[in-house]
Amino acid sequence: MRIIVFIIISFFVGLIKAQELFPNTEPASLVPAKVFGLRIMNETYNEAGTRRYWQGMLLMYGVNSKLMLNGMVSFSNHHGNGLPDNFILTDGNIGEHTHGISKGNEYPYKLESLSLGFRYRFLNLDEHHKHLRMALYGTGIYANQAHDEAETNLMGDNSGAGGGLITTYLVKKLAISLTCGAIVPAAYTDASKNIKLQYGNSYNYSLSFGYLLFPFKYSSYNQTNVNIYSEFMGKYNEALKVFKDDKSILIDNVPGFEKNNYVDWRPAIQFIVKSNLRIDVSGTFRLYKRSYVRTYPAVNLNVQYYFF
């Protein structure tokens, strides 16, 4: 009987907070205690005639009402097994330098990264039809990929660690969430060529809006929820430094290696079926400047299931 009551309460809470299940950012809310969640994430875009694919499998577990843990494994065809032989060039006028890596290269689809993370909610202010929640998050990742841009991330490209603060506010059918965080990446070394890529730190920020579109009034737990989202995701990254044989290499006209600051816009629609199956469809578009780790537009598809 206690299990049945727990499931009903969990379903009810999930319905009330459906519009803060943001497709591309995480809310300050957690997976319910003693519940597992599995999310399959997909992204694809066209890069100079080559179709890029990225897939991630995220397993979440609610330890208690304040702490949840997660682990992720990702796969992609974004990286080669090392840097190309012509990554460092020698010119009589300027010496050793790099023009970076050409876009559209064919790479194998392979295991990309393993990561572990947590989310800890330290503030929970509930009122009638609204609440304010704040949480800290952190992630550590092992990737060791030949990542050839200055921009770093904890979704597969770089080894390193990151964390930040999430603030989520819900009032009636509208949810708003603000995230601010930082990433401290590890360097990548191609031992066969004695080349090291030293990435700078990155600082991410996002502002997300979610609105419950349907149903207008709940009559059953089996009703499908339809939510719409508008997420603004930005990042500032420091410049990339390249070394060969411990000597600094000149970077010649490679915008993707320079410091950068950009904002993407990600509109989305979400379906929640029978309270525990979630399907997100979103797109990624340029809003201010651009990211160099992808081309535009990108298409994202997530499927998530809770095991009560």
C-alpha positions as semicolon CSV with decimal commas, in nm:
position;residue;x (nm);y (nm);z (nm)
1;M;0,000;0,000;0,000
2;R;0,283;0,240;0,085
3;I;0,440;0,174;-0,258
4;I;0,112;0,255;-0,434
5;V;0,074;0,580;-0,239
6;F;0,436;0,674;-0,319
7;I;0,383;0,615;-0,692
8;I;0,064;0,823;-0,697
9;I;0,232;1,110;-0,511
10;S;0,531;1,093;-0,743
11;F;0,308;1,102;-1,050
12;F;0,115;1,399;-0,909
13;V;0,431;1,594;-0,831
14;G;0,566;1,516;-1,178
15;L;0,252;1,651;-1,341
16;I;0,257;1,973;-1,140
17;K;0,622;2,041;-1,227
18;A;0,610;1,920;-1,588
19;Q;0,690;2,260;-1,737
20;E;1,026;2,279;-1,555
21;L;1,163;1,961;-1,713
22;F;1,376;2,168;-1,948
23;P;1,500;1,977;-2,256
24;N;1,848;2,132;-2,276
25;T;1,923;2,250;-1,922
26;E;1,864;2,102;-1,579
27;P;1,620;2,248;-1,322
28;A;1,687;2,289;-0,952
29;S;1,431;2,011;-0,893
30;L;1,553;1,654;-0,849
31;V;1,453;1,303;-0,942
32;P;1,228;1,174;-0,659
33;A;1,403;0,985;-0,379
34;K;1,479;0,616;-0,450
35;V;1,375;0,656;-0,816
36;F;1,589;0,584;-1,124
37;G;1,562;0,787;-1,442
38;L;1,712;0,707;-1,781
39;R;1,755;0,971;-2,053
40;I;1,869;0,902;-2,410
41;M;1,992;1,222;-2,578
42;N;2,064;1,279;-2,947
43;E;2,203;1,571;-3,149
44;T;2,272;1,594;-3,522
45;Y;2,382;1,864;-3,766
46;N;2,545;1,899;-4,106
47;E;2,913;1,998;-4,104
48;A;3,046;2,086;-4,452
49;G;2,852;1,797;-4,608
50;T;2,923;1,547;-4,329
51;R;2,643;1,449;-4,092
52;R;2,756;1,468;-3,730
53;Y;2,588;1,255;-3,464
54;W;2,613;1,265;-3,086
55;Q;2,433;1,032;-2,844
56;G;2,438;1,033;-2,467
57;M;2,287;0,792;-2,213
58;L;2,228;0,951;-1,873
59;L;2,132;0,745;-1,567
60;M;1,992;0,941;-1,271
61;Y;1,913;0,833;-0,915
62;G;1,743;1,023;-0,634
63;V;1,938;0,954;-0,314
64;N;1,700;1,159;-0,100
65;S;1,490;1,477;-0,122
66;K;1,802;1,697;-0,150
67;L;2,058;1,493;-0,346
68;M;2,061;1,312;-0,678
69;L;2,347;1,140;-0,860
70;N;2,397;1,084;-1,231
71;G;2,632;0,905;-1,465
72;M;2,661;0,942;-1,841
73;V;2,826;0,766;-2,134
74;S;2,841;0,933;-2,475
75;F;2,918;0,835;-2,834
76;S;2,984;1,047;-3,143
77;N;3,159;1,081;-3,477
78;H;3,303;1,421;-3,381
79;H;3,670;1,328;-3,332
80;G;3,952;1,141;-3,494
81;N;4,180;0,902;-3,308
82;G;4,445;1,174;-3,300
83;L;4,545;1,501;-3,461
84;P;4,613;1,491;-3,838
85;D;4,971;1,478;-3,965
86;N;4,939;1,829;-4,113
87;F;4,811;1,990;-3,793
88;I;5,150;2,161;-3,744
89;L;5,296;2,322;-4,058
90;T;5,638;2,476;-4,119
91;D;5,681;2,790;-4,326
92;G;6,008;2,967;-4,395
93;N;5,858;3,306;-4,313
94;I;5,664;3,238;-3,992
95;G;5,806;2,904;-3,879
96;E;5,589;2,634;-3,718
97;H;5,221;2,723;-3,705
98;T;4,875;2,571;-3,732
99;H;4,568;2,652;-3,939
100;G;4,359;2,413;-3,729
101;I;4,164;2,122;-3,880
102;S;3,943;2,139;-4,187
103;K;3,571;2,085;-4,135
104;G;3,373;1,794;-4,272
105;N;3,633;1,523;-4,212
106;E;3,506;1,167;-4,180
107;Y;3,557;1,031;-3,828
108;P;3,459;0,694;-3,677
109;Y;3,151;0,667;-3,458
110;K;3,294;0,560;-3,121
111;L;3,275;0,575;-2,744
112;E;3,346;0,934;-2,649
113;S;3,324;0,992;-2,273
114;L;3,230;0,872;-1,924
115;S;3,113;1,111;-1,654
116;L;2,974;1,125;-1,299
117;G;2,784;1,412;-1,142
118;F;2,551;1,528;-0,869
119;R;2,283;1,788;-0,801
120;Y;2,219;1,914;-0,447
121;R;1,910;2,122;-0,372
122;F;1,972;2,352;-0,076
123;L;1,672;2,586;-0,104
124;N;1,306;2,492;-0,142
125;L;1,037;2,758;-0,088
126;D;0,691;2,623;-0,168
127;E;0,370;2,826;-0,187
128;H;0,032;2,770;-0,347
129;H;0,088;2,717;-0,723
130;K;0,445;2,842;-0,708
131;H;0,786;2,757;-0,572
132;L;1,146;2,873;-0,573
133;R;1,432;2,621;-0,572
134;M;1,809;2,651;-0,584
135;A;2,064;2,375;-0,635
136;L;2,435;2,322;-0,681
137;Y;2,562;2,084;-0,947
138;G;2,897;1,929;-1,032
139;T;3,035;1,695;-1,297
140;G;3,363;1,515;-1,359
141;I;3,433;1,365;-1,702
142;Y;3,692;1,152;-1,878
143;A;3,700;1,198;-2,256
144;N;4,059;1,231;-2,393
145;Q;3,939;1,324;-2,741
146;A;4,130;1,516;-3,011
147;H;3,899;1,812;-2,959
148;D;4,003;2,087;-3,201
149;E;3,818;2,395;-3,071
150;A;3,881;2,632;-2,782
151;E;3,525;2,589;-2,652
152;T;3,502;2,315;-2,391
153;N;3,206;2,118;-2,261
154;L;3,127;1,834;-2,023
155;M;2,911;1,643;-2,271
156;G;3,190;1,449;-2,438
157;D;3,456;1,673;-2,591
158;N;3,684;1,733;-2,293
159;S;3,814;1,571;-1,980
160;G;3,780;1,793;-1,676
161;A;3,541;1,911;-1,408
162;G;3,271;2,172;-1,377
163;G;2,989;2,295;-1,161
164;G;2,758;2,580;-1,087
165;L;2,431;2,710;-0,950
166;I;2,074;2,656;-1,073
167;T;1,778;2,874;-0,970
168;T;1,429;2,768;-1,080
169;Y;1,103;2,955;-1,020
170;L;0,760;2,810;-1,097
171;V;0,438;3,011;-1,095
172;K;0,122;2,839;-1,217
173;K;0,195;2,719;-1,574
174;L;0,521;2,910;-1,623
175;A;0,866;2,794;-1,514
176;I;1,183;3,005;-1,535
177;S;1,533;2,875;-1,469
178;L;1,872;3,047;-1,456
179;T;2,199;2,850;-1,461
180;C;2,552;2,983;-1,417
181;G;2,857;2,757;-1,416
182;A;3,222;2,706;-1,503
183;I;3,432;2,433;-1,663
184;V;3,798;2,362;-1,584
185;P;3,922;2,132;-1,864
186;A;4,224;1,905;-1,879
187;A;4,474;1,936;-2,165
188;Y;4,475;1,692;-2,455
189;T;4,809;1,539;-2,560
190;D;4,874;1,355;-2,885
191;A;5,173;1,152;-2,765
192;S;5,259;1,020;-3,113
193;K;5,325;1,376;-3,233
194;N;5,420;1,531;-2,897
195;I;5,150;1,797;-2,944
196;K;4,954;1,935;-2,651
197;L;4,631;2,135;-2,671
198;Q;4,587;2,348;-2,360
199;Y;4,225;2,462;-2,328
200;G;4,122;2,764;-2,127
201;N;3,837;2,773;-1,878
202;S;3,478;2,813;-1,998
203;Y;3,187;2,989;-1,829
204;N;2,832;2,885;-1,921
205;Y;2,504;3,060;-1,856
206;S;2,146;2,993;-1,959
207;L;1,797;3,134;-1,915
208;S;1,512;2,891;-1,978
209;F;1,136;2,936;-1,997
210;G;0,881;2,653;-1,991
211;Y;0,503;2,675;-2,028
212;L;0,240;2,405;-1,975
213;L;0,027;2,415;-2,290
214;F;-0,196;2,111;-2,233
215;P;-0,399;1,982;-2,054
216;F;-0,594;2,288;-1,947
217;K;-0,724;2,093;-1,648
218;Y;-0,610;1,756;-1,513
219;S;-0,864;1,474;-1,505
220;S;-0,637;1,167;-1,516
221;Y;-0,276;1,064;-1,456
222;N;-0,281;0,913;-1,805
223;Q;-0,326;1,251;-1,975
224;T;-0,043;1,353;-2,204
225;N;0,127;1,678;-2,104
226;V;0,241;1,915;-2,378
227;N;0,496;2,180;-2,282
228;I;0,672;2,443;-2,490
229;Y;1,013;2,588;-2,411
230;S;1,241;2,870;-2,509
231;E;1,598;2,835;-2,383
232;F;1,882;3,081;-2,427
233;M;2,220;2,914;-2,376
234;G;2,546;3,105;-2,376
235;K;2,911;3,045;-2,310
236;Y;3,236;3,236;-2,278
237;N;3,556;3,044;-2,344
238;E;3,919;3,141;-2,319
239;A;4,160;3,088;-2,609
240;L;4,329;2,760;-2,696
241;K;4,708;2,725;-2,672
242;V;4,902;2,478;-2,886
243;F;5,242;2,332;-2,792
244;K;5,479;2,099;-2,976
245;D;5,785;1,960;-2,801
246;D;5,692;2,197;-2,516
247;K;5,726;2,498;-2,750
248;S;5,435;2,736;-2,813
249;I;5,301;2,715;-3,169
250;L;5,165;3,015;-3,359
251;I;4,792;2,991;-3,432
252;D;4,727;3,147;-3,771
253;N;4,372;3,262;-3,854
254;V;4,168;3,000;-3,664
255;P;3,854;3,168;-3,517
256;G;3,760;2,845;-3,336
257;F;4,085;2,862;-3,137
258;E;4,023;3,217;-3,012
259;K;3,836;3,332;-2,703
260;N;3,466;3,356;-2,778
261;N;3,133;3,456;-2,631
262;Y;2,805;3,348;-2,788
263;V;2,436;3,279;-2,718
264;D;2,223;3,009;-2,885
265;W;1,844;2,990;-2,892
266;R;1,680;2,651;-2,841
267;P;1,300;2,636;-2,887
268;A;1,144;2,302;-2,795
269;I;0,826;2,105;-2,754
270;Q;0,785;1,828;-2,498
271;F;0,540;1,542;-2,448
272;I;0,500;1,362;-2,114
273;V;0,309;1,037;-2,156
274;K;0,147;0,861;-1,858
275;S;0,353;1,074;-1,618
276;N;0,686;0,892;-1,656
277;L;0,775;0,888;-2,029
278;R;0,915;1,216;-2,160
279;I;0,994;1,307;-2,524
280;D;1,171;1,634;-2,614
281;V;1,226;1,777;-2,962
282;S;1,430;2,095;-2,996
283;G;1,643;2,292;-3,237
284;T;1,959;2,499;-3,192
285;F;1,991;2,834;-3,370
286;R;2,240;3,120;-3,364
287;L;2,129;3,425;-3,166
288;Y;2,448;3,617;-3,084
289;K;2,778;3,532;-3,255
290;R;2,826;3,153;-3,279
291;S;2,964;2,834;-3,134
292;Y;3,245;2,663;-3,328
293;V;3,181;2,314;-3,192
294;R;2,872;2,274;-3,414
295;T;2,708;2,415;-3,724
296;Y;2,353;2,550;-3,737
297;P;2,079;2,448;-3,718
298;A;2,120;2,144;-3,495
299;V;1,833;1,908;-3,408
300;N;1,801;1,751;-3,063
301;L;1,585;1,456;-2,954
302;N;1,565;1,331;-2,594
303;V;1,367;1,039;-2,452
304;Q;1,348;0,994;-2,075
305;Y;1,180;0,731;-1,858
306;Y;1,137;0,712;-1,479
307;F;1,144;0,369;-1,312
308;F;0,912;0,398;-1,011
